[in-house]
């Protein structure tokens, strides 16, 4: 399984980013091989609109089955859901802590967005 986490840097020990659409990058863990890859998301940091949808497409292209983030808007959530990606909300300090919380069953899948559209 691949697990994507919103991140502020290309480092699994680095800080988790609380934003989905405007996250600096996505840290993607391939749970089968324990290998990390990082997907840059800087093109959406200052986007006037559409950041959530474009970010959701970028995550779905990694074949991630799960996204862990602090906040997700309605359009991003709908795009992730349409791609079959499950969303979990988390306020962990680091990317690795977020993954560990998921693996140990401490996170609950969300069934809706938790912020309004165009949230920065």
Beta strands, then each sheet from edge to edge (+ up, - down):
strand 1: 2-7
strand 2: 25-30
strand 3: 35-40
strand 4: 66-69
strand 5: 86-89
sheet 1: 3+ 2- 1+ 4+ 5+
end
